[in-house]
């Protein structure tokens, strides 16, 4: 079944929509959750939350790309689960490392708290990030997304892209610096 047909089933409130979404996107969502959570039970609970989250989100939302929409919901549930786990214990998994890299590069802890409190324009931030990612070379964009969206380790990225770990680290550093400059220029940092 095609994405458009699945979305129509959601709009009709037909429970078949969930089954079709699971059939089509469960491996994709499982890989996102597993990379972040690394615990079978947490991954399964995240997937269950994802299916319910999609059911609640469509309608009112009508996603242009169901795969991206489903992946984003999975990622958000995995991050929430990870935050709860991190509150109980501090580890050094890839998610924490990747987020620390971005945190150190883009803003200090006080700045992050202040930005959240001020509730800056999220739509503007999303537009700036989208434009920024489109402006990158294909390789820089792939490295950035693999690290900060999919939370791949530096080693995984290097092997997958046929680069040295040093080349990956350098590219990510330069990309973070470019992002920081653009966010400052746009008044978002």
C-alpha positions in Angstrom: 0.0 0.0 0.0 1.3 3.5 -0.9 1.9 6.2 1.6 -1.0 8.4 0.3 -3.4 5.5 0.8 -2.1 4.9 4.3 -2.6 8.6 5.2 -6.1 8.4 3.8 -6.8 5.4 6.1 -5.6 7.5 9.1 -7.9 10.3 8.1 -10.8 7.9 7.9 -9.8 6.6 11.4 -9.4 3.1 9.9 -7.2 0.9 12.2 -5.8 -0.8 9.1 -3.6 2.4 8.8 -1.6 1.3 11.8 -1.1 -2.2 10.5 0.0 -0.9 7.1 2.4 1.6 8.7 3.9 -1.1 10.8 4.3 -3.4 7.8 5.9 -0.7 5.7 8.0 1.2 8.3 8.7 -1.1 11.3 12.3 -2.0 10.1 13.1 1.6 9.6 11.7 2.7 12.9 13.3 -0.2 14.7 16.7 0.8 13.4 16.2 4.4 14.6 15.1 3.3 18.1 17.7 0.5 18.4 20.6 2.9 17.5 19.5 5.2 20.2 18.2 2.9 23.0 20.2 -0.3 22.5 17.8 -2.3 24.7 15.2 -4.6 23.1 12.5 -3.9 25.6 12.9 -0.1 25.3 13.0 -0.4 21.5 9.7 -2.4 21.5 8.0 0.1 23.8 9.3 3.0 21.7 7.7 1.4 18.6 4.4 0.9 20.4 4.5 4.5 21.4 5.3 5.4 17.8 2.2 3.7 16.3 0.0 5.3 18.9 1.7 8.7 18.4 1.1 8.5 14.6 -2.6 7.6 15.2 -3.0 10.6 17.4 -1.0 12.9 15.0 -2.9 12.1 11.8 -5.2 13.9 11.7 -4.8 16.8 12.3 -1.4 16.7 10.5 -1.2 15.5 6.9 2.4 14.7 6.3 4.0 15.3 2.9 6.4 12.4 3.5 5.1 9.6 5.7 8.6 8.0 6.1 10.1 11.2 7.5 7.0 11.8 9.7 7.1 8.3 11.1 10.9 8.5 11.6 10.7 11.8 13.4 8.0 10.4 15.8 10.1 7.3 16.5 13.2 9.5 17.2 11.3 11.8 19.5 9.9 8.9 21.6 13.3 7.3 21.7 14.8 10.6 22.9 12.2 10.9 25.6 12.9 7.4 26.8 16.6 8.1 26.7 16.1 11.2 28.8 14.3 9.3 31.4 17.0 6.6 31.5 19.7 9.3 31.7 18.0 10.9 34.6 18.4 7.6 36.4 22.0 7.0 35.3 24.6 8.8 33.3 26.3 6.8 30.5 28.5 7.6 27.5 26.4 6.3 24.7 26.5 7.7 21.1 23.4 9.8 21.7 24.9 11.6 24.7 28.2 12.1 22.9 26.6 13.5 19.8 24.4 15.8 21.8 27.3 17.0 23.9 29.3 17.8 20.7 26.4 20.0 19.5 25.9 21.5 22.9 29.6 22.5 23.3 29.8 23.8 19.8 26.6 25.8 19.6 25.8 27.1 23.1 26.8 26.9 26.7 24.3 25.3 29.2 23.1 28.7 30.4 22.4 29.8 26.9 20.4 26.6 26.2 18.3 27.1 29.3 17.7 30.8 28.4 16.7 29.9 24.8 14.2 27.3 26.0 12.7 29.8 28.5 12.4 32.5 25.9 10.7 30.0 23.5 12.4 31.3 20.4 10.8 31.0 17.0 10.9 27.2 16.3 9.6 27.7 12.7 12.4 30.1 11.9 14.9 27.6 13.4 13.5 24.8 11.3 13.7 26.9 8.2 17.3 28.0 8.9 18.3 24.4 9.6 16.7 23.1 6.4 18.4 25.8 4.4 21.7 25.1 6.1 21.5 21.4 5.4 20.7 22.0 1.7 23.7 24.3 1.4 26.1 21.6 2.5 27.9 19.3 0.1 26.3 15.9 -0.1 29.1 14.3 1.9 29.0 17.0 4.7 25.2 16.6 4.9 25.4 12.8 5.1 28.1 12.9 7.8 26.1 15.5 9.8 22.8 13.7 9.6 24.4 10.3 10.4 26.0 11.7 13.5 23.3 14.1 14.8 20.0 12.6 13.5 20.8 8.9 13.5 23.4 9.1 16.2 26.0 6.9 14.5 29.4 6.6 16.1 32.4 8.3 14.4 33.8 4.8 13.6 30.5 3.7 12.0 30.3 6.8 9.9 34.0 6.5 8.8 33.5 2.8 7.8 30.3 3.5 6.0 31.6 6.5 4.1 35.1 5.1 3.4 36.8 7.9 5.4 39.2 8.0 8.3 37.8 8.9 11.7 39.9 12.0 11.7 38.4 13.2 8.4 34.9 12.6 9.8 35.7 14.5 13.0 37.2 17.4 11.0 34.2 17.6 8.7 31.7 17.5 11.6 33.7 20.2 13.4 33.7 22.5 10.4 30.0 21.8 9.8 29.1 22.6 13.5 31.1 25.9 13.2 29.2 26.9 10.0 26.0 26.1 11.7 27.0 28.1 14.8 27.8 31.1 12.6 24.5 30.9 10.7 22.5 30.6 13.9 24.3 33.7 15.3 23.7 35.6 12.1 20.0 34.7 12.3 19.7 35.7 15.9 19.0 32.2 17.1 22.1 31.8 19.2 
